[in-house]
Every structure is written in structure tokens, then in C-alpha cells.
Amino acid sequence: MNKLNKLTNKEIKSILRKIEERYDIDKLENNYIFFSNKEGKVYIINKEVSKVKDRLASHGIYFCKYEKDGIRLSIEGSMLIKKPKKNIIKIDKEQFLDWMEGNDIFLEDKQGYFLLEYDGMIIGCTKGNSENLRNFVPKHRRSH
């Protein structure tokens, strides 16, 4: 794994504020230590766990990635969002199965980052480009 750098309080507040504004949620709980790598991926680890772990880089979870046009949440990062009020796309069973196979969902007129919801659960983050919703599910996590 690449070297991780601990984020400053200012950087953490900026990330959390952008997420809170994008999805119109209450203030995110910040019981985490944040790290990033040179590719812009952000990892988090619970503050309590960090007290007993000496190799933080191998114990954090991938939370989000800085993109040139916003912040793209990971699957786990998306699941930490509680009660989002906007920028959520609800999908049906057929779309969910396609999504889990790694396929994009064809849905027009959606621009930017969205949370995907299926059957009352947030299942990940996507990016709309006016023609479809881009699938970011890693190959090793897809159903085949």
C-alpha cells in the first residue's frame, strides 16, 4: 500500500462539509482519523482502534476519493451516510442485479455524484453523466 499521510483538521472538515452539503445530511460523526495517499484516496480508522494498532495503513477502510469534480464515496463510505435527503437514486431489483454485476445503469438527466439506494439500503456511490450512472464496484466485489 502507498504511504498514507494524516489529514489536517482543516482537510477533514472540508471533506465532511462537502459530503454533508451534497447529500443534505446532518453533521457526520467524526470519530475517525483520516489519511490519504498520493492518488487522492482517503482512508479512515476509528480513533479507539488506532490506539492499539501500530500499523494504521493496514487497518483503515477506504472512505472516499478526491476527484476533480467532487468527492466520490466508496461503498463503505456511502454506508456511513445516515438519512441523506438529496442526491439519492432509488433503483429496482433488476437495476440492482445489473449494478452488482459491474454494469452501468442507463438513466438520463443525472449529473454529478449520487448515492444509490436499493430496498431501503444505501449500496454505493455513482456518477451520472447525462446518459448513465457509472459503476465503481471493484471487480473482486462484483457478482458474476
PAGU-375552 format. One record per residue (C-alpha): residue number from 0; chain; x, y, z. Coordinates in nm, 2 decimals. Each point is the difference from the previous one (the first is absolute). Layout:
BEGIN
    nr   kette       px       py       pz
   NUM       A        X        Y        Z
...
This chain:
BEGIN
    nr   kette       px       py       pz
     0       A     0.00     0.00     0.00
     1       A     0.12     0.35    -0.07
     2       A     0.12     0.22     0.28
     3       A    -0.29     0.17     0.17
     4       A     0.01     0.35     0.14
     5       A    -0.22     0.11     0.29
     6       A    -0.24     0.27    -0.10
     7       A    -0.02     0.33     0.19
     8       A    -0.32     0.11     0.18
     9       A    -0.06     0.26    -0.27
    10       A     0.02    -0.27    -0.28
    11       A    -0.23    -0.23     0.20
    12       A    -0.26     0.28     0.06
    13       A     0.01     0.08    -0.37
    14       A    -0.07    -0.36    -0.11
    15       A    -0.28    -0.04     0.26
    16       A    -0.16     0.34    -0.09
    17       A     0.00    -0.09    -0.37
    18       A    -0.17    -0.34     0.07
    19       A    -0.25     0.16     0.24
    20       A    -0.10     0.26    -0.26
    21       A    -0.01    -0.24    -0.30
    22       A    -0.24    -0.24     0.18
    23       A    -0.17     0.25     0.23
    24       A     0.07    -0.20     0.32
    25       A     0.05     0.08     0.36
    26       A     0.36     0.05     0.11
    27       A     0.20    -0.32    -0.05
    28       A     0.14    -0.16     0.31
    29       A     0.37     0.05     0.00
    30       A     0.13    -0.28     0.22
    31       A     0.27    -0.08    -0.26
    32       A     0.36     0.09    -0.09
    33       A     0.03     0.08    -0.37
    34       A     0.29    -0.09    -0.23
    35       A     0.06     0.05    -0.37
    36       A     0.24    -0.14    -0.26
    37       A     0.15     0.18    -0.30
    38       A    -0.29    -0.12    -0.23
    39       A    -0.25     0.19     0.21
    40       A    -0.16    -0.30     0.17
    41       A    -0.10     0.07     0.36
    42       A     0.00    -0.27     0.27
    43       A    -0.14     0.01     0.35
    44       A     0.06    -0.18     0.32
    45       A    -0.20     0.02     0.32
    46       A     0.18     0.21     0.26
    47       A    -0.04    -0.27     0.26
    48       A     0.15    -0.27    -0.22
    49       A     0.29     0.22    -0.10
    50       A     0.11     0.00     0.37
    51       A     0.08    -0.37    -0.01
    52       A     0.12    -0.04    -0.36
    53       A     0.36     0.10    -0.10
    54       A    -0.04    -0.05    -0.38
    55       A    -0.29     0.23    -0.08
    56       A     0.04    -0.03    -0.38
    57       A    -0.10    -0.37     0.01
    58       A    -0.30     0.05     0.23
    59       A    -0.20     0.29    -0.14
    60       A    -0.29    -0.02    -0.25
    61       A    -0.02     0.17    -0.33
    62       A    -0.25     0.29     0.05
    63       A     0.01     0.22    -0.31
    64       A     0.20     0.14    -0.28
    65       A     0.07     0.36    -0.10
    66       A    -0.10     0.05    -0.36
    67       A     0.04     0.31    -0.21
    68       A    -0.38     0.06     0.02
    69       A    -0.08    -0.10     0.35
    70       A     0.04    -0.28     0.26
    71       A    -0.09    -0.36    -0.10
    72       A    -0.09    -0.21     0.30
    73       A     0.10    -0.37     0.02
    74       A    -0.26    -0.26     0.07
    75       A     0.08     0.01     0.37
    76       A     0.02     0.38     0.00
    77       A    -0.35     0.01    -0.16
    78       A    -0.13    -0.23     0.27
    79       A     0.11     0.24     0.27
    80       A    -0.24     0.27    -0.13
    81       A    -0.30     0.00     0.22
    82       A    -0.34     0.13    -0.13
    83       A     0.11     0.18    -0.32
    84       A    -0.26     0.25    -0.12
    85       A     0.12     0.07    -0.35
    86       A     0.20    -0.14    -0.29
    87       A    -0.13    -0.36     0.06
    88       A    -0.11    -0.22    -0.28
    89       A    -0.23    -0.29     0.09
    90       A     0.05    -0.30    -0.23
    91       A    -0.21    -0.31    -0.05
    92       A     0.10    -0.37     0.03
    93       A     0.09    -0.04    -0.37
    94       A     0.23     0.32     0.02
    95       A     0.15    -0.13     0.32
    96       A     0.09    -0.33    -0.15
    97       A     0.16     0.17    -0.30
    98       A     0.18     0.23     0.23
    99       A     0.15    -0.29     0.21
   100       A     0.12    -0.16    -0.33
   101       A     0.20     0.32    -0.07
   102       A    -0.22     0.15    -0.26
   103       A    -0.09     0.37    -0.03
   104       A    -0.37     0.10     0.04
   105       A    -0.14     0.18    -0.29
   106       A    -0.19     0.30     0.15
   107       A     0.00     0.33    -0.17
   108       A     0.01     0.36     0.14
   109       A     0.21    -0.08     0.31
   110       A     0.32     0.20     0.03
   111       A     0.25    -0.03     0.29
   112       A     0.04    -0.23     0.29
   113       A    -0.30    -0.19     0.15
   114       A    -0.06    -0.26     0.26
   115       A    -0.18    -0.32    -0.12
   116       A    -0.27    -0.14     0.21
   117       A    -0.15    -0.35    -0.04
   118       A    -0.27    -0.14     0.23
   119       A     0.06     0.27     0.26
   120       A     0.37    -0.04     0.01
   121       A     0.28     0.22    -0.14
   122       A     0.21    -0.23    -0.21
   123       A     0.26     0.23    -0.14
   124       A     0.09     0.32    -0.19
   125       A    -0.03     0.07    -0.37
   126       A     0.06     0.28    -0.24
   127       A    -0.25     0.11    -0.26
   128       A     0.11     0.13    -0.33
   129       A    -0.34     0.08    -0.16
   130       A    -0.02    -0.34    -0.17
   131       A     0.07    -0.25     0.27
   132       A     0.11    -0.06     0.36
   133       A     0.36    -0.12     0.01
   134       A     0.08    -0.32     0.20
   135       A     0.29     0.02     0.24
   136       A    -0.04    -0.34     0.16
   137       A     0.35    -0.17    -0.01
   138       A     0.02    -0.31    -0.21
   139       A     0.08    -0.22     0.31
   140       A    -0.33     0.11     0.16
   141       A    -0.23    -0.06    -0.30
   142       A    -0.23    -0.29    -0.03
   143       A     0.05    -0.21    -0.31
